Amino acid sequence: MSALFTLLEHIINLFAMIFLVRMLLQLASADFYNPIAQFVHKVTGPILEPLRNLVPDIGKFSLASLLVVIIIIVAKFIIFGLIIGQMFPTNYMVFGSLVGLAFSNGMSIAGLLMIAINLLLILFVALMISSFMANGQYHPAITFFYQVTRPLLSPLQKIIPPIAGIDFSPMILLFGLFFLQNWLLNLGGKLLS
């Protein structure tokens, strides 16, 4: 049961990450003709296009993508609560208690932050590895990683310029993300104990 539970969690998190990537692509005004960006648009389009009529974007920020990610996270907590067998009080409406449980103690916000941090860690590690392996050649994956991470790297690159042609900003941001991830895990451990 534990392996199935872990697999289900990773699949749900991956689905949420795809919508976060869509949000990052829009924030970065990334190249739509990149094959990876086209894949993300094709996967997320059927859900986001109808939702955009109800939840419009704010500038380059996709509220619809954020809403879908939050819904996915809340649904994950509800599904896991039902799988684990946490039954809800019968004197409450089932839906209200499920949503209340999903939002209790900021679980959905912490879940959103952890998924976003894990996605950014993956993107930055992939950016660093692919930039070393490319040897100056064009590859759509490198362009994709660069465009998606650019909104976060640009402010840091203004503060810390490249030294001897080496850009340390991804490594510094990576250390910051590891620190934030560790802090959230410790905070979650304290809240659960």
SULPE-V208966 format. One record per backbone hydrogen bond with DSSP energy under -0.5 kcal/mol. CO is the residue of the C=O (numbers start at 1). NH is the residue of the N-H. Records with the same first field share a line. If there is no record, write none. Layout:
BEGIN
CO=NH / NH
END
This chain:
BEGIN
1=5
2=6
3=7
4=8
5=9
6=10
7=11
8=12
9=13
10=14
11=15
12=16
13=17
14=18
15=19
16=20
17=21
18=22
19=23
20=24
21=25
22=26
23=27
24=28
25=29 / 30
26=29
31=34
34=38
35=39
36=40
37=41
38=42
39=43
40=44
41=45
42=46
44=47 / 48
45=49
47=51
48=52
49=53
50=53 / 54
51=54 / 55
54=56
57=59
58=61
61=58 / 63
62=66
63=67
64=68
65=69
66=70
67=71
68=72
69=73
70=74
71=75
72=76
73=77
74=78
75=79
76=80
77=81
78=82
79=83
80=84
81=85 / 86
85=87
89=92
93=97
94=98
95=99
96=100
97=101
98=102
99=103
100=104
101=104
102=108
103=106
104=107
106=110
107=111
108=112
109=113
110=114
111=115
112=116
113=117
114=118
115=119
116=120
117=121
118=122
119=123
120=124
121=125
122=126
123=127
124=128
125=129
126=130
127=131
128=132
129=133
130=134
131=135
134=137
139=143
140=144
141=145
142=146
143=147
144=148
145=149
146=150
149=152 / 153
150=154
152=156
153=157
154=158
155=159
156=160
159=161
162=164
163=166
165=167
166=163 / 168
168=172
169=173
170=174
171=175
172=176
173=177
174=178
175=179
176=180
177=181
178=182
179=183
180=184
181=185
182=186
183=187
184=188
185=189
186=190
187=191
188=192
189=193
END
